[in-house]
Amino acid sequence: AQSIIWTKVVSIAAVKLEYSTDGGANYPNLISGSVSGLSYGWTVPDAISTTLKVRVSDASNAAINDVSDANFKIRGNLVLNAPNGAEAWIINTNQAITWTKSGSITNVKLDYSIDGGTNWSYAITASTSAAAGTFAWTIPDSPSIQVRVRVMDTTDLTVYDASDANFIIRGGFTVNSPNGSEIWPVNSSKSITWSTLGSITNIKLEYSSNNGTNWNIITNSTSNIGSYSWTIPDAISAQSLVRVSNVVDPNANDVSNAVFKIHGVLGLTAPNGAEQWLVGASQNITWTRTGSIANAKLEYSTDSGSTYPNLIVVSTSAAALSYGWAIPDSISTLAKVRISDASDLTVNDASDNVFKIKANFNLISPNGGENWIIASNQPITWTVQGTVSNIKLEYSSNGGTDWNTIVASTANVSPYNWTVPDAISASSRVRVSSVADSTANDASDNNFKIRGDLTVTVPNGGEKWNVG
């Protein structure tokens, strides 16, 4: 809607309005046959031209007239509908640029800017049908958060419209690792890997320990080379995720498809194989810890680790690195101990090799200093911790260098009545051991004496013997 305005200096009742598209050579186009007043509201027609003039004349006398002093322009109009600001279009996707036109514009040119419209350096198409009102655009590798599109009349570049506000051409990422179900120990070195869509220079890496509710920085900016060596932090969780994003466009990102696990590490150091621990004795189970594991569970096996049915303690401080264990009556040559994270039993370590739990003998008598006479009956006494069915008894005449059998197997019942043999020695000792495990034994702490016996038979009393 435009106003045609004129003046008059004589009394003219009405005027006629016409327009020319050939610079005034001809006026074949009627605007209105009779208009009173000094202006007319004209709805500009679809008569696109750069050589227009309007003529106003006395409606009753065409010789009285005036025309535009110079040519004016009627042009078409273009309105860009999309993208018009705030869109985020991913590289390599197909998106529709849409517009509306007014007037018989034949073809339009499309281009785009990545600096908010300061420069229009990138062509989309040099010419496409204006009447179509749409153009399918494969989004180019030009990531930016200041993108605008412009549509222009190919025959009149002053006729155009551009996006009202910036939109985004966004690169894309795919996290390849960790992408779900990985199990990564604290302090280990693992590679985060990803693939990239678009020319993105620097990326940001983050991790979450609560399935994406909160995020922690791995690195604020590093080169986008598709891989990053990450020393796993002390962030124990089975709900871990990693996120990779564009430094300049954080919404261009990807996250692990599923959660993975970061876990602490426990390393059992004792018993770790070949130890011989006595029933009833107190021994320290020791371990190392990596990561903030709060509590540890301790168990033991008597079948070389095939099963761990025996609980030592359901929960003890993992930070203590030691636990005093009263060795139970579970005699075995195939014992192992296992330590586990009390809150995650999949995190564990066991003895590298078997150790032995054996009976704990204590020989009471003879234990040193006794004087036992050959052929006398003497009680050998002992105590034992641990279930032992049969015991073996031996004696030594040389302080324990060599041993002689008293009885190869007898019920584990103390005392045992021993008829002292003819083995005169001041360096005698006795040893008691398990028939099933000869290393489970105890011997006299010190030497005792086995001695002969002399009986004076004559004179034995009452005799009367003469001098000489």
C-alpha positions as CSV (number, residue, x, y, z in Angstrom):
1,A,0.0,0.0,0.0
2,Q,1.5,3.2,-1.2
3,S,0.2,6.8,-1.6
4,I,0.1,8.6,-4.9
5,I,0.2,12.3,-4.1
6,W,-0.3,15.4,-6.3
7,T,-1.2,19.1,-6.1
8,K,-3.4,21.2,-8.3
9,V,-3.7,25.0,-8.9
10,V,-7.1,25.1,-10.6
11,S,-10.5,23.8,-9.7
12,I,-10.5,20.2,-10.9
13,A,-13.2,18.1,-9.6
14,A,-11.6,14.6,-10.2
15,V,-8.5,13.2,-11.6
16,K,-7.6,10.1,-13.5
17,L,-4.6,7.9,-12.5
18,E,-2.5,5.7,-14.8
19,Y,0.9,4.1,-14.8
20,S,3.5,3.3,-17.4
21,T,6.1,0.5,-17.3
22,D,8.2,1.8,-20.3
23,G,9.4,5.1,-18.8
24,G,6.2,7.0,-19.9
25,A,6.1,6.1,-23.5
26,N,2.7,4.5,-23.0
27,Y,0.2,4.6,-20.2
28,P,-2.0,1.6,-20.8
29,N,-2.5,0.8,-17.2
30,L,-5.4,2.4,-15.3
31,I,-5.1,2.9,-11.6
32,S,-8.4,4.8,-11.1
33,G,-10.7,6.6,-13.6
34,S,-11.9,9.2,-11.1
35,V,-10.4,10.3,-7.8
36,S,-11.1,13.4,-5.8
37,G,-8.7,15.0,-3.4
38,L,-5.0,15.2,-3.5
39,S,-3.9,11.6,-2.8
40,Y,-4.8,8.0,-3.6
41,G,-4.0,4.8,-1.7
42,W,-2.6,2.4,-4.3
43,T,-2.1,-1.3,-3.8
44,V,1.0,-1.7,-5.8
45,P,0.3,-4.2,-8.6
46,D,2.5,-7.1,-9.8
47,A,4.1,-5.0,-12.5
48,I,7.8,-5.5,-11.7
49,S,9.9,-2.9,-13.6
50,T,12.5,-0.3,-13.0
51,T,11.0,2.1,-15.6
52,L,7.7,3.1,-14.0
53,K,5.9,6.4,-14.1
54,V,2.5,7.5,-12.9
55,R,0.4,10.1,-14.7
56,V,-2.3,12.2,-13.1
57,S,-4.8,14.0,-15.4
58,D,-8.0,16.0,-15.2
59,A,-10.7,13.3,-15.5
60,S,-12.6,15.6,-17.9
61,N,-9.7,17.0,-19.8
62,A,-6.7,14.6,-20.4
63,A,-4.6,17.4,-21.7
64,I,-4.3,18.8,-18.2
65,N,-1.8,16.2,-16.6
66,D,1.5,15.6,-14.9
67,V,3.8,12.6,-14.7
68,S,6.5,11.3,-12.4
69,D,9.7,13.4,-13.1
70,A,11.8,10.2,-13.2
71,N,11.3,6.5,-13.2
72,F,10.6,4.6,-10.0
73,K,10.6,0.9,-9.3
74,I,8.0,-1.7,-8.6
75,R,9.8,-4.8,-7.3
76,G,8.8,-8.1,-5.9
77,N,9.2,-9.0,-2.2
78,L,10.8,-12.0,-0.5
79,V,10.4,-13.2,3.1
80,L,12.6,-15.9,4.4
81,N,10.7,-18.2,6.7
82,A,13.3,-20.8,7.6
83,P,15.9,-20.9,8.9
84,N,14.9,-17.7,10.7
85,G,16.9,-18.0,13.9
86,A,17.5,-20.5,16.8
87,E,17.5,-23.6,14.6
88,A,20.3,-26.1,15.0
89,W,21.0,-28.0,11.8
90,I,23.4,-30.8,11.8
91,I,26.1,-31.1,9.1
92,N,25.2,-33.5,6.3
93,T,21.5,-33.6,7.1
94,N,18.9,-32.3,4.6
95,Q,17.0,-29.2,5.7
96,A,14.4,-27.1,3.9
97,I,15.0,-23.5,3.3
98,T,11.6,-21.9,2.8
99,W,10.4,-18.4,1.8
100,T,7.3,-16.6,0.5
101,K,7.3,-14.2,-2.5
102,S,5.2,-11.3,-3.6
103,G,5.2,-10.6,-7.3
104,S,6.3,-12.5,-10.3
105,I,9.9,-13.1,-9.2
106,T,11.1,-16.0,-11.4
107,N,14.2,-17.2,-9.7
108,V,16.0,-16.7,-6.4
109,K,19.6,-17.0,-5.3
110,L,20.5,-18.5,-1.9
111,D,23.6,-17.9,0.1
112,Y,24.7,-18.1,3.8
113,S,26.9,-16.3,6.3
114,I,28.7,-17.8,9.3
115,D,29.5,-14.5,11.0
116,G,26.0,-13.2,11.6
117,G,25.5,-11.6,8.2
118,T,28.7,-9.5,8.1
119,N,29.9,-11.5,5.1
120,W,27.9,-13.6,2.7
121,S,30.7,-15.7,1.3
122,Y,29.1,-19.1,0.9
123,A,26.8,-19.9,-2.0
124,I,23.9,-22.4,-1.6
125,T,22.5,-22.1,-5.1
126,A,23.0,-19.4,-7.8
127,S,19.4,-19.9,-9.1
128,T,16.3,-21.9,-8.1
129,S,12.6,-21.4,-8.8
130,A,11.2,-18.6,-6.7
131,A,7.7,-20.0,-7.0
132,A,8.7,-23.3,-5.3
133,G,9.1,-21.5,-2.0
134,T,11.5,-24.2,-0.8
135,F,15.0,-25.6,-1.4
136,A,16.4,-28.8,0.0
137,W,19.8,-27.9,1.5
138,T,22.4,-30.5,2.5
139,I,24.0,-28.8,5.4
140,P,27.7,-28.1,4.7
141,D,30.8,-28.6,6.9
142,S,30.7,-25.0,8.2
143,P,30.1,-25.4,11.9
144,S,29.1,-22.0,13.4
145,I,26.7,-20.5,16.0
146,Q,26.3,-17.3,13.9
147,V,24.8,-18.7,10.7
148,R,22.2,-16.8,8.6
149,V,20.6,-17.6,5.2
150,R,19.7,-15.0,2.5
151,V,17.2,-15.3,-0.4
152,M,17.6,-12.8,-3.3
153,D,15.8,-12.1,-6.6
154,T,18.4,-13.1,-9.2
155,T,17.4,-10.2,-11.4
156,D,17.3,-7.6,-8.7
157,L,19.7,-8.2,-5.8
158,T,18.2,-5.4,-3.8
159,V,15.2,-7.7,-3.4
160,Y,16.1,-10.1,-0.6
161,D,15.5,-11.2,2.9
162,A,17.7,-12.9,5.4
163,S,17.3,-14.9,8.7
164,D,16.1,-12.5,11.4
165,A,18.5,-14.1,13.9
166,N,21.5,-16.5,14.0
167,F,21.0,-20.2,13.8
168,I,23.5,-23.0,14.3
169,I,25.2,-25.3,11.9
170,R,26.3,-28.0,14.3
171,G,28.9,-30.7,14.0
172,G,28.3,-34.1,15.5
173,F,30.1,-36.6,17.6
174,T,29.8,-40.3,18.3
175,V,31.4,-41.6,21.5
176,N,33.0,-45.0,20.7
177,S,34.6,-45.8,24.1
178,P,33.5,-46.0,26.8
179,N,30.1,-46.6,25.4
180,G,28.6,-48.9,28.0
181,S,29.5,-52.0,30.1
182,E,33.2,-51.2,30.3
183,I,34.9,-51.8,33.7
184,W,37.7,-49.4,34.3
185,P,39.8,-49.4,37.5
186,V,40.9,-46.3,39.4
187,N,44.3,-45.0,38.4
188,S,44.5,-47.1,35.2
189,S,45.1,-45.4,31.8
190,K,42.2,-45.8,29.3
191,S,41.5,-44.3,25.9
192,I,38.4,-42.2,25.4
193,T,37.7,-42.5,21.6
194,W,35.1,-40.7,19.4
195,S,34.3,-39.9,15.8
196,T,33.4,-36.4,14.5
197,L,31.1,-35.1,11.9
198,G,32.3,-31.7,10.7
199,S,35.5,-29.6,11.1
200,I,35.6,-29.1,14.8
201,T,39.0,-27.9,16.1
202,N,38.8,-28.4,19.9
203,I,36.7,-30.6,22.1
204,K,35.7,-30.7,25.8
205,L,35.6,-33.9,27.7
206,E,33.5,-34.6,30.9
207,Y,32.4,-37.5,32.9
208,S,29.4,-38.2,35.1
209,S,29.2,-40.6,38.1
210,N,25.4,-40.4,38.4
211,N,24.2,-41.3,34.9
212,G,24.4,-37.8,33.6
213,T,22.8,-35.8,36.4
214,N,26.1,-34.0,37.1
215,W,29.2,-33.6,35.0
216,N,32.9,-33.3,36.0
217,I,35.6,-31.9,33.8
218,I,38.2,-34.2,32.3
219,T,39.7,-31.4,30.1
220,N,38.2,-28.1,29.1
221,S,39.9,-28.1,25.7
222,T,42.0,-30.5,23.8
223,S,42.7,-31.1,20.1
224,N,40.0,-33.0,18.3
225,I,42.1,-36.0,17.2
226,G,39.5,-38.7,18.1
227,S,41.3,-40.1,21.1
228,Y,42.3,-39.0,24.6
229,S,44.3,-40.9,27.2
230,W,42.5,-40.6,30.5
231,T,43.9,-41.6,33.9
232,I,40.8,-42.9,35.7
233,P,39.9,-40.8,38.7
234,D,38.9,-41.9,42.1
235,A,35.2,-41.7,41.2
236,I,33.9,-45.1,42.0
237,S,30.5,-45.7,40.4
238,A,28.6,-48.1,38.3
239,Q,26.7,-45.2,36.8
240,S,29.5,-43.5,34.8
241,L,29.2,-41.8,31.5
242,V,31.6,-39.8,29.3
243,R,30.6,-36.7,27.2
244,V,32.5,-35.1,24.3
245,S,31.4,-31.7,23.1
246,N,32.4,-28.8,20.8
247,V,34.3,-26.1,22.9
248,V,32.5,-23.3,21.0
249,D,29.1,-25.1,20.8
250,P,28.6,-27.2,23.9
251,N,25.2,-28.5,22.6
252,A,27.2,-30.3,19.8
253,N,27.9,-33.3,21.9
254,D,27.5,-37.0,22.4
255,V,27.3,-39.2,25.5
256,S,28.1,-42.8,26.1
257,N,25.1,-44.9,25.0
258,A,25.0,-46.7,28.4
259,V,26.7,-46.5,31.7
260,F,30.1,-48.1,32.5
261,K,31.8,-48.8,35.8
262,I,34.7,-47.1,37.5
263,H,35.9,-49.3,40.4
264,G,38.5,-49.3,43.1
265,V,41.2,-52.0,43.3
266,L,42.1,-54.3,46.2
267,G,45.3,-56.4,46.2
268,L,45.7,-59.1,48.8
269,T,49.2,-59.2,50.1
270,A,48.9,-61.8,52.9
271,P,48.3,-64.7,53.0
272,N,49.4,-64.9,49.4
273,G,50.7,-68.5,49.3
274,A,52.9,-70.9,51.2
275,E,52.1,-69.5,54.6
276,Q,51.4,-72.0,57.5
277,W,49.0,-70.6,59.9
278,L,48.1,-72.4,63.2
279,V,44.6,-72.9,64.4
280,G,43.8,-70.4,67.2
281,A,46.7,-68.1,66.4
282,S,46.2,-64.5,65.4
283,Q,47.4,-63.5,61.9
284,N,47.2,-60.3,60.0
285,I,45.4,-60.4,56.7
286,T,46.9,-57.5,54.7
287,W,46.1,-55.8,51.4
288,T,46.6,-52.7,49.3
289,R,43.8,-50.3,48.2
290,T,43.4,-48.0,45.2
291,G,40.4,-45.7,45.2
292,S,38.1,-44.7,48.0
293,I,36.7,-48.2,48.8
294,A,35.0,-47.7,52.2
295,N,34.7,-51.3,53.5
296,A,36.0,-54.7,52.7
297,K,34.6,-58.2,53.1
298,L,36.9,-61.0,53.9
299,E,36.3,-64.7,53.2
300,Y,38.3,-67.9,53.0
301,S,38.3,-71.1,50.9
302,T,39.6,-74.5,51.8
303,D,39.3,-75.9,48.2
304,S,41.9,-73.7,46.5
305,G,39.5,-70.9,45.7
306,S,36.8,-72.9,43.9
307,T,34.3,-71.7,46.5
308,Y,34.4,-69.2,49.3
309,P,31.7,-70.3,51.7
310,N,33.5,-69.2,54.9
311,L,33.0,-65.7,56.2
312,I,35.8,-64.0,58.1
313,V,34.2,-60.6,58.4
314,V,31.3,-59.1,56.5
315,S,32.6,-55.5,56.6
316,T,35.8,-54.0,57.9
317,S,37.5,-50.7,57.1
318,A,39.2,-51.0,53.7
319,A,41.5,-48.1,54.6
320,A,43.0,-50.0,57.5
321,L,44.8,-52.3,55.1
322,S,45.0,-55.0,57.8
323,Y,42.7,-57.3,59.7
324,G,43.6,-59.5,62.7
325,W,42.3,-63.0,62.1
326,A,41.9,-65.7,64.7
327,I,42.7,-68.7,62.6
328,P,39.6,-71.0,62.7
329,D,39.5,-74.8,63.0
330,S,39.5,-75.3,59.3
331,I,42.5,-77.5,58.7
332,S,43.5,-77.5,55.0
333,T,46.5,-77.4,52.7
334,L,44.4,-75.7,50.1
335,A,43.4,-72.5,51.9
336,K,43.0,-69.1,50.2
337,V,41.6,-65.7,51.4
338,R,39.5,-63.4,49.3
339,I,39.0,-59.7,49.9
340,S,36.1,-57.8,48.2
341,D,34.7,-54.3,48.1
342,A,31.8,-54.7,50.6
343,S,29.6,-52.6,48.3
344,D,30.6,-54.3,45.0
345,L,31.7,-57.9,45.3
346,T,32.9,-58.0,41.7
347,V,35.8,-56.0,42.9
348,N,38.0,-58.5,44.7
349,D,41.4,-60.2,45.0
350,A,42.4,-63.6,46.4
351,S,45.6,-65.3,47.5
352,D,47.8,-66.0,44.5
353,N,48.6,-69.4,45.8
354,V,47.3,-71.7,48.5
355,F,48.5,-71.6,52.1
356,K,48.1,-74.0,55.0
357,I,45.8,-73.9,58.0
358,K,47.2,-76.5,60.4
359,A,46.6,-77.9,63.9
360,N,48.3,-76.1,66.7
361,F,50.0,-78.6,69.1
362,N,51.5,-77.7,72.4
363,L,53.6,-80.5,74.0
364,I,53.3,-80.1,77.8
365,S,55.3,-83.1,79.1
366,P,58.1,-83.9,78.8
367,N,59.1,-80.3,78.1
368,G,62.6,-80.2,79.5
369,G,64.4,-81.0,82.8
370,E,62.6,-84.3,83.5
371,N,64.5,-87.4,84.6
372,W,62.8,-90.5,83.2
373,I,64.1,-93.9,84.0
374,I,64.3,-96.7,81.4
375,A,61.3,-99.0,81.5
376,S,59.2,-96.7,83.7
377,N,55.8,-95.7,82.5
378,Q,55.5,-91.9,81.9
379,P,52.7,-89.8,80.6
380,I,53.3,-87.8,77.4
381,T,50.8,-84.9,77.5
382,W,49.8,-82.3,75.0
383,T,47.0,-80.0,73.9
384,V,45.9,-79.2,70.4
385,Q,43.8,-76.6,68.7
386,G,42.1,-77.9,65.6
387,T,40.4,-81.1,64.8
388,V,43.0,-84.0,64.7
389,S,41.9,-87.6,64.7
390,N,45.2,-89.4,65.1
391,I,48.6,-88.3,66.3
392,K,52.1,-89.6,65.9
393,L,54.6,-89.7,68.8
394,E,58.4,-89.7,68.4
395,Y,61.5,-89.2,70.6
396,S,65.0,-88.0,70.0
397,S,68.2,-88.8,71.8
398,N,70.2,-86.0,70.3
399,G,68.3,-82.9,71.0
400,G,65.9,-83.2,68.0
401,T,68.4,-84.0,65.3
402,D,67.0,-87.4,64.7
403,W,63.7,-88.9,65.7
404,N,62.5,-92.4,66.6
405,T,58.9,-93.6,66.5
406,I,57.1,-94.1,69.7
407,V,53.8,-94.8,68.0
408,A,53.0,-94.2,64.3
409,S,49.3,-93.5,64.9
410,T,47.1,-93.4,67.9
411,A,44.0,-91.6,68.9
412,N,44.4,-88.0,69.7
413,V,43.9,-88.5,73.4
414,S,46.2,-87.0,76.0
415,P,48.0,-88.4,77.9
416,Y,49.8,-91.3,76.3
417,N,51.5,-93.7,78.7
418,W,55.0,-94.3,77.4
419,T,57.2,-97.1,78.6
420,V,60.5,-95.4,78.5
421,P,62.9,-97.2,76.1
422,D,66.6,-98.1,76.7
423,A,67.8,-94.9,75.1
424,I,70.0,-93.4,77.8
425,S,70.6,-89.7,77.0
426,A,70.7,-86.3,78.6
427,S,69.5,-84.8,75.3
428,S,66.1,-86.4,75.0
429,R,63.0,-84.8,73.5
430,V,59.5,-85.9,72.5
431,R,57.5,-84.7,69.5
432,V,53.8,-85.0,68.8
433,S,52.4,-84.4,65.3
434,S,49.3,-85.0,63.2
435,V,49.3,-88.2,61.2
436,A,47.6,-86.3,58.4
437,D,50.1,-83.5,58.4
438,S,53.5,-84.0,60.0
439,T,54.3,-80.3,59.8
440,A,51.6,-79.8,62.4
441,N,53.7,-80.7,65.5
442,D,55.3,-79.6,68.7
443,A,58.3,-80.9,70.5
444,S,59.8,-80.5,74.0
445,D,61.1,-77.0,74.4
446,N,64.2,-78.3,76.2
447,N,66.1,-81.6,76.7
448,F,65.1,-84.0,79.4
449,K,67.0,-87.1,80.6
450,I,66.4,-90.8,80.0
451,R,68.6,-92.6,82.4
452,G,69.4,-96.2,83.4
453,D,68.6,-97.7,86.8
454,L,70.8,-99.6,89.2
455,T,69.4,-101.8,92.0
456,V,71.8,-103.0,94.7
457,T,70.8,-106.6,95.4
458,V,73.6,-107.6,97.8
459,P,74.1,-106.4,100.4
460,N,70.5,-105.3,100.6
461,G,70.1,-105.1,104.4
462,G,70.5,-107.5,107.3
463,E,73.7,-109.0,106.2
464,K,76.7,-109.5,108.6
465,W,80.0,-109.4,106.9
466,N,83.3,-109.9,108.6
467,V,86.3,-107.6,108.2
468,G,88.7,-108.8,105.6
